[in-house]
């Protein structure tokens, strides 16, 4: 995978956006979650280490997604092809030239 085409600012902004979305999502559901688990607010308060690990995981996910999308392997054309939608495509970069032109066994 070629990492030279990755826009690092976009990766950082995507990780921040995912972190904020997750905080909002779990903030909305926290009261019901704490009530169901019989947890008080002091026990449910996340520590700095948990938040740091969470943000680090968001960075890794954003970086990997940027690498996959930026490599040109995931396109609308590839996603809408009959081979991809039938599940017969492999995730190798040359799947279009091997599976899309060859009929499936038993057809």
Backbone torsions as a table, in degrees:
resi	resn	phi	psi	omega
1	UNK	NA	136.3	-179.7
2	UNK	-92.0	114.7	-178.4
3	UNK	-92.4	-0.8	-176.4
4	UNK	-71.7	-21.6	-177.4
5	UNK	-91.6	2.4	-177.2
6	UNK	-78.5	131.0	176.5
7	UNK	-88.5	106.4	-173.4
8	UNK	-68.4	-30.3	176.4
9	UNK	-65.0	-40.9	177.7
10	UNK	-65.2	-38.0	177.8
11	UNK	-63.2	-44.8	179.4
12	UNK	-63.4	-43.9	179.7
13	UNK	-66.2	-36.8	177.5
14	UNK	-65.7	-40.2	178.7
15	UNK	-66.3	-41.3	178.1
16	UNK	-63.5	-43.9	179.9
17	UNK	-63.0	-41.7	178.9
18	UNK	-66.1	-37.9	178.7
19	UNK	-64.9	-44.2	179.1
20	UNK	-66.0	-42.1	178.0
21	UNK	-60.7	-44.8	179.3
22	UNK	-63.4	-41.0	178.9
23	UNK	-63.8	-42.1	178.1
24	UNK	-66.3	-42.8	-179.6
25	UNK	-61.3	-50.2	-178.8
26	UNK	-74.5	-24.1	174.8
27	UNK	-66.4	-39.4	179.4
28	UNK	-68.1	-39.6	-176.6
29	UNK	-89.9	-1.2	-171.9
30	UNK	-65.9	-38.2	-177.7
31	UNK	-64.1	-45.0	178.9
32	UNK	-66.4	-37.7	179.8
33	UNK	-66.3	-44.5	179.5
34	UNK	-66.5	-37.2	178.8
35	UNK	-66.6	-44.3	-179.2
36	UNK	-66.6	-35.2	-179.3
37	UNK	-92.0	1.8	-177.4
38	UNK	52.0	50.5	-178.9
39	UNK	-113.8	135.5	177.1
40	UNK	-88.0	167.9	-173.9
41	UNK	-62.9	-31.2	-179.5
42	UNK	-68.8	-41.3	179.0
43	UNK	-68.0	-32.5	-174.9
44	UNK	-83.3	-10.0	-177.4
45	UNK	-69.7	120.1	-177.6
46	UNK	-74.1	145.7	177.3
47	UNK	-84.5	171.7	-179.6
48	UNK	-63.9	-35.0	-179.7
49	UNK	-64.3	-42.8	179.2
50	UNK	-63.4	-44.0	179.7
51	UNK	-65.4	-38.0	178.1
52	UNK	-66.0	-43.5	178.2
53	UNK	-65.2	-39.9	178.4
54	UNK	-62.2	-45.4	179.4
55	UNK	-67.0	-36.6	176.5
56	UNK	-62.5	-40.2	177.3
57	UNK	-65.3	-37.4	176.9
58	UNK	-63.8	-39.1	177.6
59	UNK	-63.7	-44.1	179.7
60	UNK	-62.7	-45.6	179.7
61	UNK	-62.5	-42.0	179.3
62	UNK	-65.9	-39.3	-179.9
63	UNK	-66.0	-44.9	179.7
64	UNK	-64.9	-43.5	178.7
65	UNK	-63.0	-40.5	177.5
66	UNK	-64.5	-36.9	177.9
67	UNK	-67.5	-38.7	180.0
68	UNK	-70.4	-48.1	-178.2
69	UNK	-69.4	-40.1	-179.1
70	UNK	-69.4	-20.9	-179.7
71	UNK	-77.1	-8.8	178.1
72	UNK	82.3	7.3	-178.4
73	UNK	-82.1	-20.3	-179.2
74	UNK	-114.4	110.0	-179.8
75	UNK	-133.7	163.8	176.7
76	UNK	-64.2	-37.4	178.7
77	UNK	-62.6	-44.1	-180.0
78	UNK	-66.7	-38.8	-178.4
79	UNK	-71.1	-24.4	-177.8
80	UNK	-98.8	2.4	-179.1
81	UNK	-74.8	151.6	-179.1
82	UNK	-61.2	-35.8	-179.7
83	UNK	-65.3	-39.3	-179.4
84	UNK	-69.5	-44.2	-176.0
85	UNK	-72.2	-21.9	178.5
86	UNK	-86.9	-6.3	177.8
87	UNK	85.4	8.9	-177.8
88	UNK	-93.5	-1.6	-178.7
89	UNK	-85.0	141.4	173.3
90	UNK	-95.7	167.8	-177.3
91	UNK	-91.0	16.7	175.7
92	UNK	-76.9	152.2	-177.6
93	UNK	-61.6	-22.3	-176.6
94	UNK	-100.9	21.8	-176.5
95	UNK	-63.6	-31.0	-177.8
96	UNK	-64.2	-39.5	-176.7
97	UNK	-78.7	-16.9	-177.4
98	UNK	-104.8	-42.9	-173.5
99	UNK	-98.2	-26.0	-175.4
100	UNK	-76.3	-24.1	-177.2
101	UNK	-100.4	-12.5	-177.2
102	UNK	-101.9	131.8	179.2
103	UNK	-67.7	151.8	178.9
104	UNK	-73.0	152.1	-179.5
105	UNK	-63.3	137.9	177.2
106	UNK	85.6	8.4	179.0
107	UNK	-104.2	NA	NA
